[in-house]
Amino acid sequence: MKRVFVFLAEGFEEIEAISTIDILRRAEVNVTTVSITSDREVVGAHGVLVMADKCIADVKHTETDAIVLPGGLPGATNLEASQPLREMIAEADKKGLLLAAICAAPVVYGSMGLLKEKVATAYPGFEEKLACRQYSQKEPVVVDSHIITGRGPGYSFPFALAIVEYLLDKETANTVAGGMLLTESLR
């Protein structure tokens, strides 16, 4: 069974986090939510309180197949400022593990130099902070090598389904999408 860490920081975008977690679990991916602080309670950008499964001090990059970063503000800024998270991302990148981020969160990978040879997308207005080879303003989700980026909350479903397809296969992604009544036009 594939394993994914979804990192949560104060001010995370709830739609991006919760829908991604839900879709991954529908695909039978083992999802662990991880707070970037020593407090498992994390409040999203719109006041939704979530109890993370673990704190960052209690996980290792060797225990996952993928790292997922939901956006939101100040969530993405808080993710970017977390040195333990940055260290875990660097180790995961060295091993070629999947790195996925949506909305403002791709900036975390950009600030680490992980996008300089990649095509990426993010929430409009964050283009310059990505430091990527090419910014895609038309694609809602971009997969380039082992990095997946998404534009924002409205594209949370296709973002999560891209992760399912990457980790498992297209058939599983289509089955999950069909079970949620997502037609091709909504993906």
GROMACS elastic network, one bead per residue, 0.5 to 0.9 nm:
[ bonds ]
;  ai    aj funct       b0    kb
    1    28     6  0.74624   500
    1    29     6  0.62537   500
    1    30     6  0.66310   500
    2    28     6  0.81434   500
    2    29     6  0.53011   500
    2    30     6  0.60004   500
    2    31     6  0.85048   500
    2    64     6  0.76423   500
    2    65     6  0.62692   500
    2    66     6  0.84507   500
    2   167     6  0.70063   500
    2   168     6  0.79357   500
    3    29     6  0.59785   500
    3    31     6  0.58970   500
    3    32     6  0.76562   500
    3    63     6  0.74242   500
    3    65     6  0.52242   500
    3    66     6  0.67448   500
    4    24     6  0.85585   500
    4    29     6  0.71562   500
    4    30     6  0.61900   500
    4    32     6  0.62065   500
    4    33     6  0.83945   500
    4    63     6  0.85827   500
    4    64     6  0.53856   500
    4    65     6  0.57499   500
    4    67     6  0.59834   500
    4    68     6  0.72015   500
    5    30     6  0.86611   500
    5    31     6  0.59906   500
    5    33     6  0.58169   500
    5    34     6  0.65155   500
    5    61     6  0.88765   500
    5    63     6  0.87180   500
    5    64     6  0.64103   500
    5    65     6  0.80884   500
    5    66     6  0.62970   500
    5    67     6  0.50717   500
    5    68     6  0.61422   500
    5    69     6  0.86731   500
    6    17     6  0.74673   500
    6    20     6  0.87072   500
    6    21     6  0.75329   500
    6    31     6  0.70893   500
    6    32     6  0.62598   500
    6    34     6  0.60004   500
    6    35     6  0.86230   500
    6    66     6  0.84998   500
    6    67     6  0.61330   500
    6    69     6  0.60470   500
    6    70     6  0.75850   500
    7    17     6  0.86484   500
    7    32     6  0.85096   500
    7    33     6  0.59277   500
    7    35     6  0.58784   500
    7    36     6  0.65677   500
    7    52     6  0.87061   500
    7    56     6  0.82920   500
    7    67     6  0.74876   500
    7    68     6  0.64043   500
    7    69     6  0.56447   500
    7    70     6  0.73544   500
    7    79     6  0.80206   500
    7    85     6  0.84721   500
    8    11     6  0.84454   500
    8    12     6  0.62967   500
    8    17     6  0.79112   500
    8    33     6  0.69371   500
    8    34     6  0.58793   500
    8    36     6  0.62186   500
    8    37     6  0.89088   500
    8    42     6  0.68408   500
    8    43     6  0.88237   500
    8    44     6  0.84449   500
    8    50     6  0.88805   500
    8    52     6  0.75246   500
    8    69     6  0.74169   500
    8    70     6  0.73206   500
    8    75     6  0.75530   500
    8    79     6  0.78099   500
    9    12     6  0.56395   500
    9    34     6  0.87157   500
    9    35     6  0.61523   500
    9    36     6  0.58076   500
    9    37     6  0.76707   500
    9    42     6  0.64577   500
    9    43     6  0.77964   500
    9    44     6  0.77360   500
    9    70     6  0.88740   500
    9    74     6  0.82169   500
    9    75     6  0.50892   500
    9    76     6  0.74733   500
    9    77     6  0.87441   500
    9    78     6  0.59887   500
    9    79     6  0.60546   500
   10    35     6  0.86845   500
   10    36     6  0.87097   500
   10    42     6  0.55413   500
   10    43     6  0.53068   500
   10    44     6  0.58248   500
   10    45     6  0.72755   500
   10    73     6  0.84904   500
   10    74     6  0.68927   500
   10    75     6  0.53135   500
   10    76     6  0.88565   500
   10    78     6  0.69718   500
   10    79     6  0.87584   500
   11    14     6  0.85283   500
   11    42     6  0.80517   500
   11    43     6  0.61350   500
   11    46     6  0.75206   500
   11    47     6  0.81286   500
   11    71     6  0.85469   500
   11    72     6  0.61535   500
   11    73     6  0.54175   500
   11    76     6  0.77876   500
   11    77     6  0.88978   500
   11    78     6  0.80310   500
   12    15     6  0.89676   500
   12    16     6  0.82363   500
   12    17     6  0.74512   500
   12    42     6  0.84310   500
   12    43     6  0.74075   500
   12    45     6  0.53549   500
   12    46     6  0.84777   500
   12    69     6  0.89564   500
   12    70     6  0.63341   500
   12    71     6  0.57397   500
   12    73     6  0.63609   500
   12    74     6  0.69059   500
   12    76     6  0.68566   500
   12    78     6  0.88407   500
   13    16     6  0.55823   500
   13    17     6  0.63738   500
   13    18     6  0.86730   500
   13    44     6  0.59333   500
   13    45     6  0.55808   500
   13    46     6  0.75297   500
   13    70     6  0.62646   500
   13    71     6  0.54274   500
   13    73     6  0.72439   500
   13    75     6  0.71127   500
   13    76     6  0.88267   500
   13   103     6  0.86159   500
   13   153     6  0.75320   500
   14    17     6  0.51964   500
   14    18     6  0.58123   500
   14    19     6  0.80564   500
   14    43     6  0.89752   500
   14    44     6  0.57606   500
   14    45     6  0.69658   500
   14    46     6  0.72923   500
   14    47     6  0.88717   500
   14    48     6  0.71251   500
   14    70     6  0.80586   500
   14    71     6  0.86904   500
   14    72     6  0.79440   500
   14   153     6  0.85922   500
   15    18     6  0.55038   500
   15    19     6  0.57048   500
   15    20     6  0.79988   500
   15    70     6  0.86792   500
   15   153     6  0.59817   500
   15   154     6  0.84103   500
   15   156     6  0.70425   500
   16    19     6  0.57592   500
   16    20     6  0.60145   500
   16    21     6  0.85503   500
   16    69     6  0.88295   500
   16    70     6  0.54709   500
   16    71     6  0.69624   500
   16    72     6  0.83440   500
   16   102     6  0.73460   500
   16   103     6  0.82918   500
   16   152     6  0.75105   500
   16   153     6  0.54798   500
   16   154     6  0.84392   500
   16   155     6  0.82527   500
   16   156     6  0.52329   500
   16   157     6  0.83310   500
   16   159     6  0.87295   500
   16   160     6  0.86696   500
   17    20     6  0.53636   500
   17    21     6  0.61440   500
   17    22     6  0.86284   500
   17    68     6  0.87345   500
   17    69     6  0.78719   500
   17    70     6  0.52743   500
   17    71     6  0.80579   500
   17   156     6  0.82735   500
   18    21     6  0.50666   500
   18    22     6  0.60356   500
   18    23     6  0.85817   500
   19    22     6  0.50069   500
   19    23     6  0.60589   500
   19    24     6  0.84782   500
   19   156     6  0.65650   500
   19   157     6  0.67866   500
   19   160     6  0.75599   500
   20    23     6  0.52555   500
   20    24     6  0.60817   500
   20    25     6  0.85140   500
   20    68     6  0.88338   500
   20    70     6  0.85293   500
   20   156     6  0.65517   500
   20   157     6  0.69166   500
   20   159     6  0.75611   500
   20   161     6  0.81840   500
   20   163     6  0.87983   500
   21    24     6  0.52816   500
   21    25     6  0.61549   500
   21    26     6  0.86459   500
   21    31     6  0.66720   500
   21    32     6  0.86605   500
   21    33     6  0.82581   500
   21   160     6  0.80052   500
   22    25     6  0.51834   500
   22    26     6  0.61757   500
   22    27     6  0.87375   500
   22   160     6  0.88566   500
   23    26     6  0.50139   500
   23    27     6  0.64120   500
   23    28     6  0.87923   500
   23    29     6  0.88324   500
   23   157     6  0.76086   500
   23   160     6  0.62894   500
   23   161     6  0.71245   500
   23   164     6  0.80679   500
   23   176     6  0.72452   500
   23   177     6  0.85140   500
   24    27     6  0.50959   500
   24    28     6  0.64907   500
   24    29     6  0.53258   500
   24    30     6  0.77366   500
   24    31     6  0.70660   500
   24   160     6  0.67842   500
   24   161     6  0.77958   500
   24   163     6  0.78398   500
   24   164     6  0.63794   500
   24   176     6  0.89506   500
   25    29     6  0.51211   500
   25    30     6  0.65881   500
   25    31     6  0.66143   500
   26    29     6  0.74311   500
   26   176     6  0.65409   500
   27   164     6  0.68985   500
   27   168     6  0.84754   500
   27   172     6  0.66785   500
   27   173     6  0.73603   500
   27   175     6  0.84894   500
   27   176     6  0.63564   500
   28    31     6  0.87044   500
   29   164     6  0.81070   500
   29   167     6  0.86946   500
   29   168     6  0.87892   500
   32    52     6  0.78914   500
   32    53     6  0.59908   500
   32    54     6  0.73414   500
   32    64     6  0.89589   500
   33    51     6  0.83964   500
   33    52     6  0.50225   500
   33    53     6  0.51182   500
   33    54     6  0.64563   500
   33    55     6  0.84334   500
   34    37     6  0.86848   500
   34    40     6  0.76431   500
   34    52     6  0.54159   500
   34    53     6  0.59873   500
   34    55     6  0.52314   500
   34    56     6  0.58687   500
   34    58     6  0.88125   500
   34    59     6  0.81185   500
   35    38     6  0.71875   500
   35    39     6  0.68370   500
   35    40     6  0.56119   500
   35    41     6  0.75691   500
   35    42     6  0.68461   500
   35    51     6  0.84766   500
   35    52     6  0.57386   500
   35    53     6  0.78640   500
   35    54     6  0.63297   500
   35    56     6  0.58478   500
   36    39     6  0.81491   500
   36    40     6  0.85519   500
   36    55     6  0.61849   500
   36    56     6  0.51380   500
   36    57     6  0.81791   500
   36    78     6  0.84879   500
   36    79     6  0.73008   500
   36    82     6  0.69359   500
   36    84     6  0.79208   500
   36    85     6  0.70136   500
   37    40     6  0.73730   500
   37    42     6  0.88734   500
   37    55     6  0.61930   500
   37    56     6  0.64817   500
   37    57     6  0.80322   500
   37    82     6  0.85440   500
   38    54     6  0.88375   500
   38    55     6  0.56065   500
   38    56     6  0.72535   500
   38    57     6  0.73211   500
   39    42     6  0.73343   500
   39    51     6  0.89068   500
   39    52     6  0.85364   500
   39    54     6  0.88224   500
   39    55     6  0.67763   500
   40    50     6  0.80745   500
   40    51     6  0.54621   500
   40    53     6  0.70130   500
   40    54     6  0.63266   500
   40    55     6  0.59385   500
   41    49     6  0.67125   500
   41    50     6  0.57780   500
   41    52     6  0.62364   500
   42    48     6  0.83038   500
   42    49     6  0.57635   500
   42    50     6  0.52898   500
   42    51     6  0.62990   500
   42    52     6  0.70359   500
   43    46     6  0.78967   500
   43    47     6  0.56990   500
   43    48     6  0.55223   500
   43    50     6  0.61938   500
   43    51     6  0.87725   500
   44    47     6  0.52469   500
   44    48     6  0.51450   500
   44    49     6  0.63624   500
   44    50     6  0.75932   500
   44    72     6  0.81199   500
   44    73     6  0.88855   500
   44    75     6  0.76288   500
   45    48     6  0.74192   500
   45    72     6  0.63878   500
   45    73     6  0.64052   500
   45    74     6  0.72305   500
   45    75     6  0.72437   500
   51    54     6  0.86286   500
   52    55     6  0.72218   500
   54    57     6  0.82766   500
   54    58     6  0.63971   500
   54    59     6  0.74417   500
   55    58     6  0.55076   500
   55    59     6  0.71902   500
   56    59     6  0.55615   500
   56    60     6  0.80897   500
   56    84     6  0.73902   500
   56    85     6  0.74669   500
   57    60     6  0.80656   500
   57    84     6  0.79972   500
   59    62     6  0.84824   500
   59    63     6  0.70538   500
   59    64     6  0.89854   500
   60    63     6  0.55625   500
   60    64     6  0.77243   500
   60    88     6  0.72831   500
   61    64     6  0.58209   500
   61    65     6  0.81821   500
   61    66     6  0.86512   500
   61    67     6  0.85710   500
   61    88     6  0.56965   500
   61    89     6  0.77736   500
   61    91     6  0.68523   500
   61    92     6  0.60540   500
   62    65     6  0.78777   500
   62    91     6  0.88196   500
   62    92     6  0.79425   500
   64    67     6  0.74297   500
   64    92     6  0.87427   500
   64    97     6  0.83122   500
   65    92     6  0.83974   500
   65    97     6  0.57324   500
   65    98     6  0.65497   500
   65   167     6  0.81567   500
   66    92     6  0.78186   500
   66    97     6  0.55739   500
   66    99     6  0.58222   500
   66   100     6  0.75495   500
   66   163     6  0.89187   500
   66   167     6  0.83816   500
   67    88     6  0.89504   500
   67    89     6  0.73975   500
   67    92     6  0.78966   500
   67    97     6  0.77489   500
   67    98     6  0.63363   500
   67    99     6  0.50348   500
   67   100     6  0.61680   500
   67   101     6  0.83068   500
   68    98     6  0.82748   500
   68    99     6  0.61678   500
   68   101     6  0.56546   500
   68   102     6  0.84116   500
   69    76     6  0.79829   500
   69    79     6  0.80073   500
   69    99     6  0.81983   500
   69   100     6  0.62289   500
   69   102     6  0.66080   500
   69   105     6  0.59833   500
   69   106     6  0.78366   500
   69   108     6  0.87245   500
   70    75     6  0.79170   500
   70    76     6  0.74291   500
   70   100     6  0.85532   500
   70   101     6  0.58986   500
   70   102     6  0.54925   500
   70   103     6  0.71187   500
   70   104     6  0.80447   500
   70   105     6  0.61145   500
   70   106     6  0.89082   500
   71    74     6  0.84731   500
   71    75     6  0.61210   500
   71    76     6  0.51190   500
   71    77     6  0.88082   500
   71    79     6  0.88757   500
   71   101     6  0.71371   500
   71   102     6  0.54832   500
   71   106     6  0.79192   500
   71   123     6  0.88348   500
   71   152     6  0.75935   500
   71   153     6  0.84185   500
   72    75     6  0.50734   500
   72    76     6  0.57782   500
   72    77     6  0.85094   500
   72   102     6  0.87790   500
   72   103     6  0.67611   500
   72   104     6  0.61975   500
   72   105     6  0.74276   500
   72   152     6  0.86616   500
   72   153     6  0.87517   500
   73    76     6  0.57293   500
   73    77     6  0.66393   500
   73    78     6  0.82994   500
   73   104     6  0.75348   500
   74    77     6  0.52092   500
   74    78     6  0.61427   500
   74    79     6  0.86816   500
   75    78     6  0.51021   500
   75    79     6  0.61961   500
   75    80     6  0.86517   500
   75   104     6  0.85323   500
   75   105     6  0.80097   500
   76    80     6  0.61439   500
   76    81     6  0.86512   500
   76   103     6  0.85020   500
   76   104     6  0.57829   500
   76   106     6  0.83119   500
   76   107     6  0.76380   500
   76   108     6  0.72598   500
   77    80     6  0.50956   500
   77    81     6  0.63004   500
   77    82     6  0.88935   500
   77   104     6  0.82599   500
   77   105     6  0.78646   500
   77   107     6  0.85740   500
   77   108     6  0.80314   500
   78    81     6  0.51143   500
   78    82     6  0.64303   500
   79    82     6  0.53508   500
   79    83     6  0.86672   500
   79    85     6  0.71694   500
   79    86     6  0.82728   500
   79   105     6  0.76293   500
   79   108     6  0.69951   500
   80    83     6  0.78665   500
   80    85     6  0.80240   500
   80    86     6  0.73003   500
   80   105     6  0.79414   500
   80   107     6  0.75678   500
   80   109     6  0.83929   500
   80   111     6  0.78211   500
   81    85     6  0.84699   500
   81    86     6  0.81466   500
   81   108     6  0.86056   500
   82    85     6  0.53152   500
   82    86     6  0.62849   500
   82    87     6  0.87725   500
   83    87     6  0.61569   500
   83    88     6  0.86047   500
   84    87     6  0.51594   500
   84    88     6  0.62786   500
   84    89     6  0.86910   500
   85    88     6  0.50283   500
   85    89     6  0.60997   500
   85    90     6  0.85651   500
   86    89     6  0.50480   500
   86    90     6  0.61322   500
   86    91     6  0.86846   500
   86   108     6  0.80935   500
   86   109     6  0.86941   500
   86   112     6  0.78417   500
   87    90     6  0.51177   500
   87    91     6  0.63288   500
   87    92     6  0.86444   500
   88    91     6  0.52040   500
   88    92     6  0.61327   500
   88    93     6  0.85392   500
   89    92     6  0.50169   500
   89    93     6  0.59772   500
   89    94     6  0.85888   500
   89    99     6  0.77404   500
   89   109     6  0.82614   500
   90    93     6  0.50926   500
   90    94     6  0.62791   500
   90    95     6  0.88305   500
   90   112     6  0.81249   500
   90   114     6  0.87445   500
   91    94     6  0.51637   500
   91    95     6  0.65360   500
   91    96     6  0.88053   500
   91    97     6  0.88471   500
   92    95     6  0.52077   500
   92    96     6  0.62658   500
   92    97     6  0.52366   500
   92    98     6  0.77186   500
   92    99     6  0.78242   500
   93    97     6  0.58072   500
   93    98     6  0.76630   500
   93    99     6  0.73462   500
   93   114     6  0.81021   500
   93   146     6  0.82753   500
   94    97     6  0.77429   500
   96    99     6  0.84839   500
   96   145     6  0.88419   500
   96   146     6  0.63421   500
   97   146     6  0.65180   500
   97   147     6  0.85836   500
   98   145     6  0.86490   500
   98   147     6  0.58920   500
   98   148     6  0.76246   500
   98   163     6  0.84074   500
   98   166     6  0.82345   500
   98   167     6  0.80975   500
   99   109     6  0.84846   500
   99   146     6  0.62536   500
   99   148     6  0.63262   500
   99   149     6  0.85095   500
  100   105     6  0.88928   500
  100   106     6  0.78060   500
  100   143     6  0.89368   500
  100   146     6  0.82828   500
  100   147     6  0.56342   500
  100   149     6  0.57290   500
  100   150     6  0.81399   500
  100   159     6  0.86012   500
  100   163     6  0.75679   500
  101   104     6  0.80381   500
  101   105     6  0.53257   500
  101   106     6  0.50199   500
  101   107     6  0.85650   500
  101   108     6  0.84113   500
  101   109     6  0.82009   500
  101   122     6  0.84442   500
  101   147     6  0.81550   500
  101   148     6  0.64348   500
  101   149     6  0.50241   500
  101   150     6  0.64188   500
  101   159     6  0.87070   500
  102   105     6  0.54439   500
  102   106     6  0.60187   500
  102   121     6  0.81588   500
  102   122     6  0.62864   500
  102   123     6  0.77151   500
  102   141     6  0.84837   500
  102   148     6  0.82094   500
  102   149     6  0.53736   500
  102   151     6  0.58371   500
  102   152     6  0.58540   500
  102   153     6  0.79860   500
  102   155     6  0.86404   500
  102   156     6  0.78291   500
  102   159     6  0.75562   500
  103   106     6  0.68619   500
  103   107     6  0.87886   500
  103   121     6  0.81550   500
  103   124     6  0.83086   500
  103   126     6  0.85843   500
  103   149     6  0.79802   500
  103   150     6  0.60155   500
  103   153     6  0.69357   500
  104   107     6  0.59999   500
  104   108     6  0.82564   500
  104   122     6  0.59313   500
  104   123     6  0.56513   500
  104   124     6  0.86908   500
  104   125     6  0.89651   500
  104   126     6  0.66324   500
  104   151     6  0.80748   500
  104   152     6  0.76909   500
  105   108     6  0.56333   500
  105   109     6  0.77072   500
  105   122     6  0.76443   500
  105   123     6  0.87961   500
  105   149     6  0.86156   500
  106   109     6  0.53544   500
  106   110     6  0.62846   500
  106   111     6  0.87082   500
  106   115     6  0.86446   500
  106   120     6  0.80145   500
  106   121     6  0.76176   500
  106   122     6  0.62724   500
  106   123     6  0.89165   500
  106   126     6  0.87645   500
  106   129     6  0.87609   500
  106   130     6  0.66003   500
  106   148     6  0.88531   500
  106   149     6  0.63445   500
  106   150     6  0.80320   500
  107   111     6  0.59158   500
  107   112     6  0.85193   500
  107   122     6  0.79658   500
  107   126     6  0.73260   500
  107   127     6  0.86713   500
  107   129     6  0.57942   500
  107   130     6  0.50127   500
  107   131     6  0.81664   500
  108   111     6  0.52845   500
  108   112     6  0.65610   500
  108   114     6  0.88991   500
  108   129     6  0.89532   500
  108   130     6  0.80593   500
  109   112     6  0.51810   500
  109   113     6  0.65025   500
  109   114     6  0.53046   500
  109   115     6  0.63524   500
  109   130     6  0.74612   500
  109   131     6  0.89754   500
  110   113     6  0.51441   500
  110   114     6  0.56905   500
  110   115     6  0.52109   500
  110   116     6  0.71872   500
  110   129     6  0.66138   500
  110   131     6  0.52898   500
  110   132     6  0.66674   500
  111   114     6  0.76157   500
  111   115     6  0.84757   500
  111   129     6  0.72521   500
  111   130     6  0.69605   500
  111   131     6  0.72587   500
  112   115     6  0.80160   500
  113   116     6  0.56683   500
  113   117     6  0.87400   500
  113   130     6  0.86660   500
  113   131     6  0.71291   500
  113   132     6  0.81446   500
  114   117     6  0.75671   500
  114   118     6  0.78578   500
  114   131     6  0.86352   500
  114   132     6  0.80902   500
  114   147     6  0.88067   500
  115   119     6  0.72768   500
  115   120     6  0.72191   500
  115   130     6  0.68911   500
  115   131     6  0.63323   500
  115   133     6  0.69259   500
  115   134     6  0.89723   500
  115   147     6  0.83741   500
  116   119     6  0.83883   500
  116   130     6  0.81545   500
  116   131     6  0.56623   500
  116   133     6  0.51397   500
  116   134     6  0.84455   500
  117   132     6  0.62241   500
  117   134     6  0.81292   500
  118   132     6  0.55988   500
  118   133     6  0.51999   500
  118   134     6  0.65914   500
  118   135     6  0.86224   500
  118   144     6  0.61980   500
  118   145     6  0.80725   500
  118   147     6  0.83196   500
  119   132     6  0.62672   500
  119   133     6  0.57844   500
  119   135     6  0.58074   500
  119   136     6  0.67115   500
  119   142     6  0.71227   500
  119   143     6  0.79609   500
  119   144     6  0.62660   500
  119   149     6  0.89588   500
  120   127     6  0.89429   500
  120   130     6  0.77395   500
  120   132     6  0.65354   500
  120   133     6  0.79959   500
  120   134     6  0.64962   500
  120   135     6  0.52698   500
  120   136     6  0.59111   500
  120   137     6  0.88202   500
  120   141     6  0.82012   500
  120   142     6  0.57943   500
  120   143     6  0.76873   500
  120   144     6  0.74592   500
  120   147     6  0.84192   500
  120   148     6  0.76513   500
  120   149     6  0.58312   500
  120   150     6  0.79796   500
  121   124     6  0.85481   500
  121   126     6  0.87544   500
  121   127     6  0.74822   500
  121   130     6  0.81710   500
  121   132     6  0.89763   500
  121   134     6  0.85792   500
  121   135     6  0.56217   500
  121   136     6  0.51453   500
  121   137     6  0.64273   500
  121   138     6  0.85617   500
  121   139     6  0.73300   500
  121   140     6  0.73752   500
  121   141     6  0.69292   500
  121   142     6  0.64111   500
  121   148     6  0.88267   500
  121   149     6  0.56156   500
  121   150     6  0.58147   500
  121   151     6  0.57005   500
  122   125     6  0.81752   500
  122   126     6  0.62990   500
  122   127     6  0.68053   500
  122   130     6  0.79486   500
  122   135     6  0.82611   500
  122   136     6  0.82657   500
  122   137     6  0.80326   500
  122   140     6  0.84786   500
  122   141     6  0.87169   500
  122   149     6  0.66633   500
  122   150     6  0.57063   500
  122   152     6  0.67658   500
  123   126     6  0.59636   500
  123   127     6  0.78137   500
  123   137     6  0.89082   500
  123   150     6  0.78053   500
  123   152     6  0.54153   500
  123   153     6  0.89014   500
  124   127     6  0.66994   500
  124   137     6  0.77130   500
  124   151     6  0.74765   500
  124   152     6  0.86286   500
  125   128     6  0.76707   500
  125   129     6  0.86594   500
  126   129     6  0.53905   500
  126   130     6  0.66355   500
  127   130     6  0.55316   500
  127   131     6  0.76617   500
  127   132     6  0.83743   500
  127   135     6  0.64446   500
  127   136     6  0.88479   500
  127   137     6  0.87170   500
  128   131     6  0.60668   500
  128   132     6  0.82701   500
  128   135     6  0.87026   500
  129   132     6  0.84214   500
  130   133     6  0.89577   500
  130   135     6  0.79996   500
  131   134     6  0.85216   500
  131   135     6  0.87693   500
  132   135     6  0.65030   500
  136   139     6  0.58816   500
  136   140     6  0.83746   500
  136   141     6  0.88755   500
  136   142     6  0.77070   500
  137   140     6  0.77560   500
  137   151     6  0.82434   500
  138   141     6  0.89733   500
  139   142     6  0.64149   500
  139   150     6  0.82787   500
  139   151     6  0.79179   500
  140   149     6  0.83875   500
  140   150     6  0.57029   500
  140   151     6  0.53034   500
  140   152     6  0.79024   500
  140   154     6  0.88797   500
  140   155     6  0.61850   500
  140   158     6  0.77808   500
  140   159     6  0.78667   500
  141   148     6  0.70543   500
  141   149     6  0.56739   500
  141   151     6  0.64907   500
  141   155     6  0.75152   500
  141   158     6  0.69601   500
  141   159     6  0.58556   500
  141   162     6  0.77113   500
  142   147     6  0.81600   500
  142   148     6  0.56290   500
  142   149     6  0.52905   500
  142   150     6  0.64364   500
  142   151     6  0.88235   500
  142   159     6  0.85920   500
  142   162     6  0.87734   500
  143   146     6  0.73260   500
  143   147     6  0.59298   500
  143   149     6  0.66615   500
  143   150     6  0.89604   500
  143   162     6  0.78664   500
  143   166     6  0.88297   500
  144   147     6  0.54338   500
  144   148     6  0.64180   500
  144   149     6  0.85314   500
  145   148     6  0.80623   500
  146   166     6  0.86417   500
  148   159     6  0.78673   500
  148   162     6  0.77217   500
  148   163     6  0.74771   500
  149   159     6  0.74949   500
  150   153     6  0.87001   500
  150   155     6  0.68136   500
  150   156     6  0.75505   500
  150   158     6  0.83923   500
  150   159     6  0.58007   500
  151   154     6  0.80266   500
  151   155     6  0.65077   500
  151   156     6  0.84505   500
  151   159     6  0.86103   500
  152   155     6  0.55960   500
  152   156     6  0.67120   500
  153   156     6  0.52581   500
  153   157     6  0.86530   500
  154   157     6  0.77339   500
  154   158     6  0.89834   500
  155   158     6  0.55859   500
  155   159     6  0.60743   500
  155   160     6  0.86565   500
  155   187     6  0.80711   500
  156   159     6  0.50169   500
  156   160     6  0.60904   500
  156   161     6  0.85367   500
  157   160     6  0.52173   500
  157   161     6  0.60956   500
  157   162     6  0.85512   500
  157   177     6  0.85048   500
  157   182     6  0.88675   500
  157   186     6  0.84854   500
  157   187     6  0.70279   500
  158   162     6  0.60157   500
  158   163     6  0.86428   500
  158   186     6  0.80189   500
  158   187     6  0.51220   500
  159   162     6  0.51829   500
  159   163     6  0.65446   500
  159   164     6  0.89065   500
  159   187     6  0.88709   500
  160   163     6  0.50912   500
  160   164     6  0.63833   500
  160   165     6  0.87351   500
  160   173     6  0.89576   500
  161   165     6  0.61167   500
  161   166     6  0.85067   500
  161   170     6  0.87209   500
  161   172     6  0.89860   500
  161   173     6  0.55096   500
  161   174     6  0.81242   500
  161   176     6  0.80198   500
  161   177     6  0.74737   500
  161   187     6  0.83961   500
  162   165     6  0.50361   500
  162   166     6  0.60672   500
  162   167     6  0.85756   500
  162   170     6  0.85358   500
  162   173     6  0.75183   500
  163   166     6  0.50515   500
  163   167     6  0.60663   500
  163   168     6  0.82530   500
  163   173     6  0.85834   500
  164   167     6  0.52702   500
  164   168     6  0.56244   500
  164   169     6  0.67539   500
  164   170     6  0.76972   500
  164   172     6  0.72027   500
  164   173     6  0.55962   500
  164   176     6  0.89610   500
  165   168     6  0.52587   500
  165   171     6  0.77221   500
  165   172     6  0.69305   500
  165   173     6  0.53686   500
  165   174     6  0.85211   500
  166   169     6  0.62559   500
  166   170     6  0.78827   500
  168   171     6  0.84641   500
  168   172     6  0.67887   500
  168   173     6  0.79229   500
  169   172     6  0.55645   500
  169   173     6  0.65169   500
  169   174     6  0.88377   500
  170   174     6  0.60648   500
  170   175     6  0.85329   500
  171   174     6  0.50827   500
  171   175     6  0.61141   500
  171   176     6  0.86513   500
  172   175     6  0.50030   500
  172   176     6  0.61709   500
  172   177     6  0.84996   500
  173   176     6  0.52367   500
  173   177     6  0.61045   500
  173   178     6  0.85417   500
  174   178     6  0.59552   500
  174   179     6  0.85083   500
  174   182     6  0.89438   500
  175   178     6  0.50933   500
  175   179     6  0.61888   500
  175   180     6  0.87554   500
  176   179     6  0.51333   500
  176   180     6  0.64934   500
  176   181     6  0.88029   500
  176   182     6  0.87328   500
  177   180     6  0.51873   500
  177   181     6  0.63020   500
  177   182     6  0.51325   500
  177   183     6  0.75103   500
  177   184     6  0.89120   500
  177   187     6  0.83092   500
  178   182     6  0.56110   500
  178   183     6  0.71255   500
  179   182     6  0.75797   500
  180   183     6  0.89047   500
  182   185     6  0.78603   500
  182   186     6  0.58431   500
  182   187     6  0.68040   500
  183   186     6  0.54215   500
  183   187     6  0.66717   500
  184   187     6  0.51375   500
